[in-house]
Amino acid sequence: MSQNNTCLWSQLPQGIRVPCDRYKHACCSHDGNVYLLGGRDNSTLRDFWRYSVVRNEWTELSCVGEAAPEEVEEHSMVVHKGFIYVFGGTLDSAYTSLRCPLWVFDIAKQKWAHCPRRASVPQTPMPTNRKGHSAVVIGSSMLVYGGFIDIKGSSQEFWSLDCDTMVWSLLTGLQQGSLSPGPRHSHSAMVYQSCMYLFGGLKGLREQRDFWKWNPATSTWTLLKTKSGPSKLIGHSAVAFKDSMLLFGGGESLNYPKNCLWRYNFSTHAWRQITTLPGSSPPDKIHHCCVGLGPKYSADTTSICSETHPKLQHEKCKPFQNKCFPAPLNFLGLDGAIEMQTFTLEKCHLKTLSNATESDKSVLLERSAHRSRTCLTFENKAFSKHWSCTEEELLEEEDQDMSQHLPDLLLVLGGRPCFGLNPLSVWQMTLSDS
C-alpha cells in the first residue's frame, strides 16, 4: 500500500523558565507530559523537568536526595505503570562499579522512590554502569541492550529487569551460537507488537547500519535485510508510528549530524525517506530525544478512527492548547493534506506572517478577528467535529485525560548542535498519512 510520505517541521519557541539546551539526555512521555532528565551542555547536568504539552509549560522537578539520580548522560529512561525507570549514565568511578545505577520516579507522587535492595539474594546478577545503551519495555520487563562500559568499551550484554519483582536477568546466554547485534552503543531501539527493533550504532569504533529484531517469545535475534534505508548512524532516535518505525537524525560522527527522517513499514518490510514540505526545514540533530504524542504514536499502534472507535463519532474534540504550532497548510497550497492545528493570530510565529503574501495576510487578519476570544484548537481526522473553547473551559477539562485527544506529532528535544545556556531546542514534526 502506497503512503504519502510528506512532513512539516516547525521550531517551538520556548518561554523563560525552561531547560537549557543540551544533548545526550533522556526523555519519555506519560499522559500528555514529557519528562526530561540530565544530559550535558558544557558539563554533565543534574536536572529533571516535566513539559505539559497541553499548557506549553515546563516545570522543574526535584532531583536531589538519596533516591534521586546524580549527574547523568547517555542514560535511558522508560515508563511502565506510572513509574519512570532511569538506568546508567553516571560518571565512571570506583563507586559506580559496586552498585546498579537504577532509579525509579513515582509519577503519581511526583517523587523519587527507593529501589528495593536485594541484600538477601547476593547471587542475583545486576548490570553495572554504562552509557549509550538502549532500553525498551515489553510486557512487564525493561530490556537493556549494549552500552559503553568504561575500560571494557562496547558491550553486548542484554539484560531484563522485571518491573514487578525488580529482579534482573542476563539474557546474553540465550543467544549463544546464534546471531546477535554484538557489542553496540549509541544505537536506537523501539518496540512494535511485543518485539524489539534495534538499528545502527557503534560497534567498537565502527559505525553500523544493520537492523535487528528481538523476539522474546523465541528468545532469538533476526537480522533484517533491506535493499535501501538509512546510512550508518549513531546518536539517532527511533519511535513507533502506527504500523511503522520512524527514525530521525544522528550521523556518522558527532560533528556531522543529519536531518533525515526515515520510515520503515513493518507490513511491506521496506524503508522510505520522508519528504519535507517546502518552507519547512528540519534541524540537523545528533544525540537528541524524540517523543511521539497522540494516538498513532501510542503503544497500541492500531490507527484510531470513527469507524473503529464509534464512540468518537459523538464526541467533541478536547481542547489542545499550545502556543507554538506551524502555519496552516493553505500557505503552501496544501490545505487539508495533513492533520493540522489551527490557532489565533496572536499565537502565530511572526516569521509566518512576514513571509506570507498580501492575500494570505488578509485571510489571517480575518480569521484572527473571528477567533480573538478562543484558545488554541486543533482539527484531527480521527474526530468528526471541530471544537473551540475559551481558556476557562480548558481549565475545566484539566482533570480529564487529555493525552488521548492530542493531535499526532513528533517532538525532537535538544541534541547537537547545542547552544549552551540558550533555551532547549524543541522541534515539532507533523506527518501526512493518507
Buried (B, 14 or more C-beta within 10 A) or exposed (E): EEBEBBBBBBBBEBEEEBBBBBBBBBBBBBEBBBBBBBBBBEEBBBBBBBBBBBBBBBEEBEBEEEBBBBBBBBBBBBBBEEBBBBBBBBEBEEEBEEEBBBBBBEBEEEEBBEEEEBEEEEEEEBBBBBBBBBBBBBBEBBBBBBBBBEEEEBBBBBBBBEBEEBBBBEBEEBBEEEEBBBBBBBBBBBBBEEBBBBBBBBBEEEBBBBBBBBEBEEEBBBEBEEEEBBEBBBBBBBBBBBBBBBBBBBBBEBEEBBBBBBBBBBEEEEBBBBEBBEEBEBBBBBBBBBBBBBBBBBEEBEBBBBEEBEEBEEBBBBBBBBBBBBBBBEBBEBEEBBBBBBBBBEBBBEEBBEEBEEEBEEBBEEBBEEBEEBBBBBBBBBBBEEBBBEEEEBEEBEEEEBBEBBBBBBBBBBBBEBEEEEBBBBBBBBBBBE
